[in-house]
Amino acid sequence: MLVYKAPTKDFLFILNDLLKVQELKEVEGFENLTPEFCQEILYPAARFHEEVLFPVGIAGDRHGAHLVDGKVLTPPGYKEAWKQYCASGWLQLSMPEELGGAGLPSIMASIIGEMRITTAHSLAMYGSFCLSAARMLNSLAPEWIRTHVVPNLATGHWTATMCLTESHCGTDLKQIRTTAVPQPDGSYAIHGSKIFISGGDHDLTDNIIHLVLAKIPDTDGKVGSRLDDVNVFMVSKRKIDVQTGELLEKNACHVSSIEHKMGIEGSATCVLNFDGAQAWHIGSTSGGVKRNSMLPMFLMMNYARLSTALSGVGYAEISAQNALLYAKERRSGKTPIFPSDAQADPIINHPDIRRNIMGAQAFAEGARATALRVAVWQAQADSGKISAEEKLRLKDMVDVLTPVMKAYFTDKGFDCASDCLQVFGGHGYTKDYGIEQVVRNARIGKIYEGANGIQAIDLLRRKLPDNDWRAFDHFFNTIQTCVDQDRVSGVIDQSLVGRYADALALLQRTVESIRQESQQNSGVLPHLAVAYDLLHALGIIVVAWNWLEIHQLLHEKARSAELTPFEKRKVILACFWIEYELPLVYALCQRIQQGIPSVSKLPPEGLDVE
């Protein structure tokens, strides 16, 4: 049976010691983040997730969601757990107080989000768009929606979905066929079908707000074929009285089926049919020209991708916890590390077992530090109390690291779960220990909210080259400045910082060569086959940077105080990541530099085996 202990000590270490959030009083929402306050928030949150959500999450995935008479029934315990979760305030922690939230910065919501998705991924899926939809609608929607819809989403009384994918298209959204026909009352009638809609129907709340992508036909009934022709519409499961906010009759949208999936089986992944459903345009139209057509979706997607990145962190965390427990109890053979007089030693002393477990621990804790650092940067960029130049730098850092974290963290989180299953041997492949459920659930992170390959292509085609490669310069200059400071301090192990500096310089030269070639020739297109390798190299380097900063922090502390066992372990994990993972940057850079010419040699039919 799986166990889970919230990594509260690590959360507090990152907040108080590494990021020193208590000193960021100029950033809105951070003025109250004292160590004592953070502890008062995180301890009860950890207990709730361990004792309430985790058991429900385990049982729910075994029971699954079911479609009965056109309605989705969630697993036993989900409805009550959702009510408790919202009533406790964990969902709306970072929402403004006027919307029913606590007004805390998003870094605290990120921590809660990691615990939520780790303990009850399927249940979390039903509410995954509540806050991003509330924020987006509060910014872009008409007054009546801000009054009657947003507060219900912000508190979890209603949930939200994002309806993008159709049976014939996913990432290439300009191909969508769903239409929105203008009506005399200012609303639109939505016609079409959407697939893979997480939480498209359920019994947790009285209403669901669907954010639907559709095209507005012209006067001849034709729709355009460009991405600019796609707009966002709000469809309520039940119609809403725009004057009073009262829920009325059911809207013309229904679930025709739910998917039978590899994992997250407690989450209903729906096919939704819209048969003239009443909808409201989000954004504005003027003179027949759509304004901000895709802006609402982009606002929600960035939030979703950062949330998905944290799922990779959480799955590495829970996998490492359970593999370690098993490895400390299971005995097999004699080991060269910490041998005993017993007939057989615990397998935790076998080097290969340690490699798997320490790899998952080092990733989870280094990636967590990275994600929370990015949350601080986002808050600083949004605060308005820094220079325009600094705001631009932080925005660029967040823009570059969003696809890196979404893709690399979910890739590595899945790999860590698989490696930790290996620790269990044959027992891991059975359902008895529960680790197989972790592996199955973790796999979806690589696919949804923008497939990881697409994230890599977007990084290379847009995020890095935009504005004359400004984000590239900001990224490497920011890290290089910190590395130079570490070297000058004389505190940190110079061989460690030297290894890192060499890998960073190689990666910078590699990307610089892409920039020069793209400016001289035909852009970045020749390098798209190795875009994934570039993304992974950036992921490894940024996690290693955070481990270097942790190593520096603790070495400085060790000058005047004895490190705790927790801190000594941190120092070793920092060394592990730089010794074991960082060398992969060299291999990835070699791939990037050489390219993969063979990938374009064969026509599609040439790949067939006769």
C-alpha positions in Angstrom: 0.0 0.0 0.0 1.3 3.4 -0.9 2.2 6.0 1.8 2.7 9.7 1.5 4.3 12.2 3.8 4.1 15.8 2.7 7.6 17.2 2.3 6.8 20.1 4.6 10.4 20.5 5.9 11.6 20.9 2.3 8.8 23.4 1.5 9.8 25.5 4.5 13.6 25.2 3.7 13.0 26.5 0.2 10.7 29.4 1.3 12.7 30.5 4.4 16.3 29.6 3.8 16.8 29.4 0.0 14.4 32.0 -1.4 14.1 34.1 1.8 10.5 35.1 1.0 10.2 36.8 4.4 12.5 39.5 3.1 10.5 40.2 -0.1 8.1 42.6 1.6 8.0 44.9 -1.4 6.3 42.1 -3.4 2.5 42.2 -3.0 1.3 39.3 -0.8 4.7 38.5 0.6 4.6 40.9 3.5 3.1 38.3 5.8 5.2 35.3 4.7 7.2 35.0 7.9 8.6 31.6 8.8 6.0 31.2 11.5 3.1 32.1 9.1 4.3 29.7 6.5 4.5 27.0 9.1 1.0 27.8 10.3 -0.3 27.4 6.7 1.7 24.3 5.6 1.3 22.0 8.6 -2.5 21.8 8.6 -2.4 21.7 4.7 -0.1 18.7 4.9 -2.3 16.9 7.4 -5.4 17.5 5.2 -3.7 16.1 2.1 -2.2 13.1 4.0 -5.2 12.1 6.0 -8.2 13.2 3.8 -7.2 13.5 0.1 -4.6 10.7 -0.1 -6.9 7.8 0.9 -9.7 9.1 -1.3 -7.3 9.5 -4.2 -6.0 5.9 -3.9 -9.5 4.4 -3.7 -10.9 6.6 -6.4 -8.5 5.5 -9.0 -9.4 1.9 -8.3 -13.1 2.6 -8.5 -13.0 4.9 -11.5 -15.6 7.4 -12.8 -18.6 6.0 -14.6 -21.2 7.4 -17.1 -24.7 6.4 -16.1 -27.8 7.6 -18.0 -25.8 10.5 -19.5 -24.3 11.7 -16.2 -20.9 11.2 -14.8 -20.7 9.6 -11.3 -17.4 10.2 -9.5 -15.8 7.6 -7.2 -17.1 7.3 -3.6 -15.7 9.9 -1.3 -14.9 12.4 -4.0 -17.9 14.7 -3.4 -17.3 15.0 0.3 -13.6 15.4 -0.1 -14.1 18.2 -2.6 -16.5 20.0 -0.3 -14.0 19.7 2.6 -11.1 20.9 0.4 -13.0 24.0 -0.7 -14.4 24.7 2.7 -11.0 24.5 4.3 -9.8 27.2 1.9 -7.0 25.3 0.3 -8.3 25.8 -3.3 -8.7 29.5 -3.1 -5.6 30.3 -1.0 -4.1 32.7 -3.6 -7.3 34.3 -4.8 -8.1 37.9 -3.8 -10.0 38.3 -0.5 -12.9 40.0 -2.4 -13.4 36.8 -4.3 -13.4 34.6 -1.2 -9.7 33.8 -1.1 -6.9 34.4 1.4 -5.0 36.8 -0.9 -1.7 34.8 -0.5 0.9 34.8 -3.2 0.8 32.1 -5.9 4.0 30.5 -4.4 1.8 29.2 -1.6 -0.8 27.9 -4.0 2.0 26.1 -5.9 3.0 24.2 -2.8 -0.6 23.3 -2.1 -1.0 22.3 -5.8 1.9 19.9 -5.6 0.4 18.2 -2.6 -3.1 18.1 -4.2 -2.0 16.5 -7.4 0.3 14.0 -5.7 -2.3 12.8 -3.2 -5.4 12.9 -5.4 -4.5 13.6 -9.1 -7.9 12.4 -10.4 -9.9 14.4 -8.0 -7.7 17.4 -8.6 -8.4 17.3 -12.3 -12.1 18.3 -11.7 -11.0 21.6 -10.2 -7.8 22.1 -12.1 -9.1 25.1 -14.1 -11.2 26.8 -11.3 -8.7 29.4 -10.4 -7.2 30.1 -13.9 -10.7 30.4 -15.3 -11.7 32.7 -12.5 -8.7 35.0 -13.0 -9.1 35.1 -16.8 -12.9 35.8 -16.6 -12.3 38.4 -13.9 -9.9 40.2 -16.3 -11.7 39.8 -19.7 -15.4 38.9 -19.2 -18.5 41.2 -19.0 -19.6 42.6 -15.7 -22.4 40.0 -15.1 -19.9 37.1 -15.5 -17.5 38.8 -13.1 -20.4 39.2 -10.6 -22.1 35.9 -10.9 -19.6 33.4 -12.3 -16.2 34.3 -11.0 -16.9 34.1 -7.3 -18.4 30.6 -7.7 -15.3 29.4 -9.6 -12.9 31.1 -7.1 -14.4 29.2 -4.2 -15.0 25.8 -6.0 -18.8 26.0 -5.8 -18.5 25.5 -9.6 -15.7 24.0 -11.6 -14.4 24.9 -15.1 -13.1 23.0 -18.1 -11.1 24.1 -21.2 -12.5 22.6 -24.4 -9.9 22.7 -27.1 -9.4 19.3 -28.7 -11.6 17.8 -31.5 -11.4 14.3 -32.9 -9.4 15.5 -35.9 -7.1 18.1 -34.3 -5.3 18.7 -31.0 -2.3 21.0 -31.1 -3.2 22.6 -34.5 -6.2 24.6 -33.2 -6.7 26.5 -36.5 -8.3 23.2 -37.8 -11.2 23.2 -35.3 -14.7 23.0 -36.8 -16.8 24.0 -33.8 -18.8 27.1 -34.6 -20.4 29.9 -32.7 -23.4 31.5 -34.4 -24.4 35.0 -33.1 -27.9 35.3 -31.6 -30.2 38.3 -31.3 -29.7 38.6 -27.5 -25.9 39.0 -27.9 -25.2 35.3 -27.0 -23.9 32.7 -29.4 -25.1 29.2 -30.3 -22.2 26.6 -30.1 -22.3 23.7 -32.5 -19.6 21.0 -32.4 -18.0 18.2 -30.4 -14.9 18.3 -28.2 -12.9 15.4 -26.9 -10.5 14.7 -24.0 -12.3 17.2 -21.7 -11.2 16.5 -18.1 -14.1 17.0 -15.7 -16.5 17.6 -18.6 -19.2 16.3 -16.3 -19.4 15.2 -12.7 -21.5 15.2 -9.5 -19.2 17.4 -7.3 -20.9 20.7 -7.9 -24.2 22.2 -9.2 -22.6 23.7 -12.3 -19.7 23.6 -14.7 -18.3 26.4 -16.8 -16.9 25.3 -20.1 -14.4 27.5 -21.9 -14.9 26.5 -25.5 -12.8 27.3 -28.6 -14.9 28.0 -31.7 -15.1 30.0 -34.9 -17.6 32.6 -35.8 -19.0 32.1 -39.3 -19.1 35.0 -41.7 -22.3 36.2 -43.4 -22.0 33.4 -45.9 -21.8 30.8 -43.1 -18.1 30.1 -43.8 -15.4 29.9 -41.2 -11.8 31.0 -41.5 -8.7 28.7 -41.5 -6.4 30.9 -39.4 -5.6 30.7 -35.7 -6.8 34.3 -35.5 -10.3 33.1 -36.4 -10.5 31.0 -33.2 -12.3 32.6 -30.3 -13.1 31.6 -26.7 -16.7 31.3 -25.5 -18.2 30.5 -22.1 -20.8 27.8 -22.0 -22.5 27.1 -18.7 -23.7 23.5 -18.1 -26.9 25.2 -16.8 -28.0 28.4 -18.2 -27.5 31.5 -16.0 -29.9 34.4 -15.4 -27.6 37.3 -16.3 -29.5 39.6 -14.0 -29.6 37.5 -10.8 -27.0 34.7 -11.4 -29.7 32.1 -10.8 -29.1 28.7 -12.4 -31.8 27.9 -14.9 -32.5 24.9 -17.2 -29.8 22.6 -18.6 -27.9 24.0 -21.5 -27.6 22.1 -24.8 -24.4 20.3 -24.1 -24.1 16.7 -23.0 -21.6 13.9 -22.5 -21.7 11.2 -25.1 -18.9 9.0 -23.6 -15.9 9.0 -21.3 -12.5 7.6 -22.1 -11.1 4.4 -20.6 -7.6 5.4 -19.8 -4.2 4.1 -18.7 -4.3 6.1 -15.5 -6.1 8.9 -13.5 -9.1 6.7 -13.8 -11.1 8.6 -11.2 -11.1 11.6 -13.5 -13.8 11.6 -16.1 -12.3 12.4 -19.5 -15.3 13.3 -21.6 -16.6 13.7 -25.1 -18.8 16.8 -25.0 -21.4 17.5 -27.7 -22.7 21.1 -28.1 -26.0 21.2 -29.9 -26.7 24.9 -30.1 -25.6 25.5 -26.6 -26.0 29.1 -25.3 -22.5 30.7 -25.1 -21.0 34.1 -24.4 -17.9 35.5 -26.2 -14.9 36.2 -24.0 -12.9 39.1 -25.2 -14.4 41.8 -27.4 -15.6 42.1 -31.0 -15.5 45.4 -32.9 -16.8 45.9 -36.4 -16.8 42.2 -37.0 -13.1 41.9 -36.1 -12.4 39.6 -33.2 -10.2 41.0 -30.5 -8.0 39.1 -28.1 -9.3 35.9 -29.8 -6.9 33.5 -28.2 -5.7 35.6 -25.2 -8.1 34.0 -22.7 -6.8 30.5 -23.6 -3.2 31.6 -23.4 -3.7 33.1 -19.9 -5.2 29.8 -18.7 -2.6 27.5 -20.5 0.4 29.1 -18.8 -1.1 28.4 -15.4 -2.0 24.9 -16.4 1.5 24.2 -17.7 3.1 25.3 -14.4 0.7 23.2 -12.5 1.4 20.2 -14.7 5.1 20.7 -14.1 4.5 20.3 -10.3 2.9 16.9 -11.0 6.3 15.6 -12.2 7.8 16.9 -8.9 5.1 15.2 -6.8 5.3 11.9 -8.6 9.1 11.8 -8.1 8.5 12.6 -4.4 6.0 9.9 -3.7 7.9 7.3 -5.7 11.1 8.0 -3.8 9.3 7.9 -0.4 7.8 4.5 -1.1 10.9 3.0 -2.8 13.0 4.0 0.2 10.7 2.4 2.6 10.7 -0.8 0.7 14.5 -0.8 0.1 15.2 -0.4 3.8 13.1 -3.5 4.7 13.9 -5.8 1.8 17.1 -7.8 2.2 19.1 -9.4 -0.6 22.8 -10.3 -0.9 25.8 -8.6 0.7 26.6 -5.0 -0.2 29.8 -3.0 -0.3 28.1 0.0 1.3 27.4 -0.2 5.1 27.6 -4.0 5.2 26.2 -5.8 8.2 26.7 -9.2 9.9 23.3 -10.4 8.8 22.9 -13.1 6.1 21.6 -10.5 3.7 21.8 -6.7 3.8 18.9 -4.3 3.1 18.8 -3.5 -0.6 19.1 0.2 0.1 22.8 -0.5 0.5 23.1 -1.7 -3.1 24.6 1.1 -5.2 22.2 0.7 -8.1 19.2 0.9 -5.7 20.6 4.1 -4.2 21.2 5.5 -7.7 17.5 5.1 -8.5 16.2 6.5 -5.1 18.7 9.3 -4.8 18.0 10.2 -8.4 14.3 10.7 -7.7 15.0 12.6 -4.5 17.5 14.9 -6.1 15.2 15.6 -9.0 12.1 16.2 -6.8 13.9 18.6 -4.5 15.9 20.4 -7.1 12.9 20.8 -9.4 10.7 21.9 -6.5 13.2 24.7 -5.7 13.3 25.7 -9.3 9.5 25.9 -9.6 9.1 27.9 -6.4 11.9 30.3 -7.5 10.0 30.8 -10.8 6.8 31.6 -8.7 8.8 34.3 -6.9 10.0 35.7 -10.2 6.4 35.8 -11.5 5.2 37.6 -8.4 8.1 40.1 -8.6 7.3 40.8 -12.3 3.7 41.3 -11.5 4.3 43.6 -8.5 5.0 46.8 -10.4 7.6 47.8 -7.8 10.7 47.0 -9.8 12.3 48.7 -12.8 10.9 48.1 -16.3 14.3 46.5 -17.2 14.1 44.1 -14.3 10.5 43.2 -15.0 11.4 42.4 -18.6 14.3 40.1 -17.4 12.1 38.2 -15.0 9.3 37.9 -17.5 11.8 36.4 -20.0 13.0 34.0 -17.4 9.5 32.8 -16.7 8.6 32.6 -20.4 11.7 30.4 -21.1 11.3 28.2 -18.1 7.5 27.5 -18.4 7.9 25.1 -21.4 11.1 23.7 -19.9 9.5 22.9 -16.6 6.3 21.6 -18.1 8.2 19.2 -20.4 11.3 18.3 -18.5 9.7 18.0 -15.1 7.0 15.6 -16.4 9.5 13.6 -18.4 11.8 13.2 -15.5 9.0 12.7 -13.0 7.7 9.8 -15.0 11.3 8.4 -15.3 11.7 8.6 -11.6 8.5 6.8 -10.9 9.6 4.0 -13.3 13.0 3.8 -11.7 11.5 3.6 -8.2 9.1 0.9 -9.4 12.3 -1.0 -10.4 13.4 -0.9 -6.8 10.4 -3.1 -5.9 11.4 -5.8 -8.5 8.5 -8.0 -9.4 6.4 -6.7 -6.6 6.4 -3.3 -8.2 4.6 -4.6 -11.3 1.7 -5.9 -9.2 -1.0 -3.8 -7.7 -0.2 -4.8 -4.1 2.2 -2.0 -3.4 0.6 0.7 -5.5 3.7 2.0 -7.2 2.3 0.9 -10.6 -0.6 3.3 -10.1 1.9 6.1 -9.7 3.7 5.2 -12.9 0.4 5.0 -14.8 -0.8 8.3 -13.5 2.4 10.1 -14.1 2.5 9.2 -17.8 -0.3 11.7 -18.7 1.8 14.7 -17.7 4.0 14.3 -20.8 0.9 14.5 -23.1 -1.7 17.0 -21.8 -1.6 20.8 -21.5 0.7 20.8 -24.6 2.6 17.7 -25.5 6.2 17.8 -24.5 7.5 17.7 -28.0 5.5 20.7 -28.9 6.8 22.5 -25.8 10.4 21.9 -27.1 9.5 23.2 -30.6 7.8 26.3 -29.1 10.9 26.9 -27.0 13.2 26.8 -30.0 11.0 28.5 -32.6 9.5 31.2 -30.4 10.5 31.6 -26.8 14.3 31.8 -27.3 14.5 33.6 -30.7 11.8 36.3 -30.1 13.1 39.9 -29.7 16.5 39.1 -31.1 17.1 36.2 -28.7 16.6 38.5 -25.7 15.3 35.8 -23.4 18.3 33.6 -24.3 20.6 36.4 -23.1 18.6 37.0 -20.0 18.6 33.3 -19.1 22.3 32.7 -19.3 23.4 36.0 -18.0 21.2 35.6 -14.9 22.7 32.2 -14.1 26.2 33.2 -15.0 26.1 36.1 -12.6 25.1 33.8 -9.7 27.9 31.3 -10.6 30.4 34.1 -10.7 29.3 35.2 -7.2 29.6 31.6 -5.9 33.2 31.4 -7.2 34.2 34.8 -5.7 32.7 33.8 -2.3 35.2 31.1 -1.9 32.7 29.2 0.3 31.5 26.6 -2.1 33.4 23.6 -3.3 35.3 25.0 -6.3 35.5 21.7 -8.2 31.7 21.5 -8.0 31.1 25.1 -9.3 33.8 24.5 -11.9 32.0 21.5 -13.3 28.8 23.5 -13.4 30.4 26.5 -15.0 32.0 24.3 -17.8 28.6 22.7 -18.6 26.8 26.0 -18.6 29.4 27.5 -20.9 29.1 24.6 -23.3 25.4 24.9 -23.4 25.6 28.6 -24.0 28.0 28.2 -26.9 25.7 25.5 -28.3 22.7 27.8 -28.3 24.7 30.7 -29.5 25.7 28.6 -32.5 22.0 28.0 -33.3 21.4 31.7 -33.0 24.2 32.6 -35.4 23.2 29.9 -37.9 19.5 30.9 -37.7 20.3 34.6 -38.4 22.6 33.8 -41.3 20.5 31.1 -42.9 16.9 29.8 -42.6 16.0 30.3 -39.0 15.8 27.5 -36.5 14.1 24.9 -38.7 17.2 22.8 -39.3 17.5 22.3 -35.6 13.9 21.2 -34.8 14.8 17.5 -34.6 17.0 18.3 -31.6 14.7 20.8 -29.9 13.8 18.1 -27.4 17.5 17.6 -26.5 17.9 21.4 -26.0 14.9 21.5 -23.7 16.3 18.7 -21.6 19.7 20.3 -21.4 18.1 23.5 -20.2 16.1 21.5 -17.6 19.1 19.7 -16.3 21.2 23.0 -16.1 18.5 25.0 -14.3 17.9 22.3 -11.7 21.7 21.9 -11.2 21.9 25.7 -10.7 19.3 25.5 -7.9 21.3 22.7 -6.3 24.4 24.8 -6.6 22.7 27.6 -4.8 21.6 25.2 -2.1 25.1 23.8 -1.8 26.5 27.4 -1.5 23.9 28.3 1.2 24.6 25.3 3.4 28.4 25.5 3.0 28.2 29.0 4.2 26.1 28.0 7.2 28.5 25.2 8.0 31.2 27.8 8.7 29.4 28.9 11.9 27.0 26.0 12.8 26.7 22.3 12.7 24.5 21.2 9.8 21.4 19.2 10.7 21.0 15.7 9.2 18.4 17.2 6.8 20.9 19.8 5.6 23.8 17.3 5.3 21.6 15.2 3.1 20.9 18.2 1.0 24.6 18.7 0.4 25.0 15.1 -0.7 22.0 15.3 -3.1 23.5 18.5 -4.6 26.7 16.6 -5.3 24.7 13.7 -6.7 22.9 15.8 -9.3 26.0 17.6 -10.4 28.0 14.3 -10.5 25.4 12.1 -12.2 22.9 14.3 -14.1 24.9 17.3 -15.2 27.3 15.2 -17.5 24.2 14.5 -19.6 24.4 18.1 -20.8 27.6 17.2 -22.7 26.0 14.4 -24.6 22.9 16.5 -25.3 25.0 19.4 -26.6 26.9 17.0 -28.9 23.6 15.8 -30.3 22.4 19.4 -30.8 25.6 20.4 -32.5 25.7 17.4 -34.9 21.9 17.4 -35.5 20.1 14.4 -36.9 20.3 14.6 -40.7 18.9 11.1 -41.0 15.6 12.1 -39.6 14.7 13.8 -42.9 16.1 11.3 -45.3 13.2 8.9 -45.7 9.7 9.9 -47.1 6.8 8.6 -45.0 6.3 5.5 -47.1 10.1 4.8 -46.8 9.6 4.1 -43.0 7.3 1.2 -43.7 8.6 -2.4 -43.4 7.8 -4.4 -46.5 
